[in-house]
Structures are given as C-alpha cells and as structure tokens.
Amino acid sequence: MAELLAQKGEEVPLTLGREGAGRLYYRIGLEYAPSDLTLVPEDRGFVVQRVYEAVDASDDVRRDDAGVWHIKAGALVRVRLTLVAEARRNYVALVDPLPAGLEPVNLSLIGSRPGGGSSTSGSRWARTWYDHVNARDERVEVFARRLSAQVYSYSYTAEASTIGTFTAAPARAEEMYQPETFGRGKSETVIVE
C-alpha cells in the first residue's frame, strides 16, 4: 500500500495474462485499513447517521460536549440508524459495526431482556423497507432489494456488556453490486462505565 500511495496521480501498471489454451478468469481486489481510526462522514450516494439512545432510564446514555458517548454498564441501548438514499438504489446493504463494549440483543428469543424492539414502523404489521436483517456479535446488517429516494430508519437494541473505552467504526451503506455508490457516518468514541 505504501508503494501505491507513493505513486500519487501516476498510473500503476497491472498485467494479467495466461499461458496455453483456455479462458482466464480473474478478480482484482484491494483490501486495506485506514491508518487513523477517526473517520469523517462520506457521501457517495448515501448519507448514514447513527445515534445511541437510552431504553430504560434516560441517564443510561449521554453524549458529552466532545461528542463522546457515555453508557452505563448493563444498560440497554437503542441504536438508531438513519439512511438517506439520494436516488433509486438496488441491492443495498446497511452495516453497523458495534463497538466492542456493546452486543446486540435478540428480543425475539425467550429469556432476552425486554425493552425496545427493532421494528421501525408504527405497526408491527406494516411492511418494512428492508428485506432481511443479520444480527451478529460484532455488527448488524440490514439488506434491501430496492429503495426509492427518501429517508429510511432502522433501530435495534444492544446491551452495554463490557466496561471500557471503545471506538465505534462508522455505520456504512452501499449498493452491493455497484460498490462505488456508498456512504458512511463518522467513527465515534463510546465509553461504557
């Protein structure tokens, strides 16, 4: 990556070839990680925002003047995501990486703690804008086949399970088959105390 960055503005040659008869199938990809964990929002077709809210007691979650989130250990947190699609989009993935101190709560499981659901509409029978949701240990993924140009909201519940200071990577959205159309929120600091 250092060699590519040193080429600033210059084209870097890439040669693909085959020897002998037959077809050549290829995929070119580049994986990298930013050197600074503080990322600013970026809008390349989507605007994405995330807010943490208290579920049980209003003082369980607060944001200080520096923008740092403070969450009481053991508290339930409603994570509210806002996605703005600036034009009609197809096959959209909205992904929210959780900071290490939070874990998603599956409220449909017997024995899970009550308090706040992941429904984003006024009625539980109303059609949702998304088609599928994956709640994993470290992230929540929301998928939609088609979105028109408008503002969408999705919320889910997480529990502050581990005390410490954590970085919340930005929530992001992209058109899965046109990844040049994407957007991300900003990275934030979360303190579970």
TAFENBEL-V384610 format. One record per backbone hydrogen bond with DSSP energy under -0.5 kcal/mol. NH is the residue of the N-H (numbers start at 0). CO is the residue of the C=O. If there is no record, write none. Layout:
nh: (NH | NH)
co: (CO | CO)
This chain:
nh: (4 | 5 | 6 | 6 | 7 | 9 | 12 | 24 | 28 | 38 | 41 | 43 | 43 | 45 | 46 | 48 | 50 | 52 | 54 | 59 | 60 | 61 | 63 | 66 | 68 | 69 | 70 | 71 | 73 | 74 | 76 | 77 | 78 | 78 | 79 | 79 | 80 | 80 | 81 | 82 | 83 | 84 | 84 | 85 | 85 | 88 | 90 | 91 | 92 | 93 | 94 | 94 | 95 | 96 | 97 | 101 | 102 | 104 | 105 | 106 | 108 | 111 | 125 | 130 | 131 | 133 | 135 | 135 | 139 | 140 | 141 | 142 | 143 | 146 | 149 | 149 | 151 | 153 | 154 | 155 | 157 | 158 | 159 | 160 | 160 | 161 | 163 | 165 | 167 | 167 | 168 | 171 | 172 | 173 | 174 | 174 | 175 | 175 | 177 | 180 | 181 | 181 | 182 | 183 | 184 | 186 | 187 | 189 | 190 | 191 | 191 | 192 | 192)
co: (0 | 1 | 2 | 3 | 4 | 6 | 10 | 22 | 26 | 36 | 183 | 41 | 181 | 181 | 83 | 81 | 79 | 77 | 75 | 56 | 57 | 69 | 67 | 63 | 188 | 61 | 190 | 59 | 159 | 71 | 157 | 52 | 76 | 155 | 50 | 77 | 78 | 153 | 48 | 151 | 46 | 82 | 149 | 44 | 83 | 146 | 144 | 143 | 173 | 141 | 92 | 171 | 139 | 94 | 137 | 98 | 158 | 156 | 103 | 104 | 105 | 108 | 122 | 142 | 142 | 140 | 133 | 138 | 95 | 133 | 93 | 131 | 91 | 88 | 84 | 147 | 82 | 80 | 117 | 78 | 76 | 102 | 74 | 100 | 158 | 100 | 191 | 189 | 165 | 187 | 166 | 94 | 182 | 92 | 177 | 180 | 90 | 173 | 174 | 177 | 43 | 179 | 172 | 41 | 170 | 38 | 167 | 165 | 68 | 163 | 189 | 70 | 190)
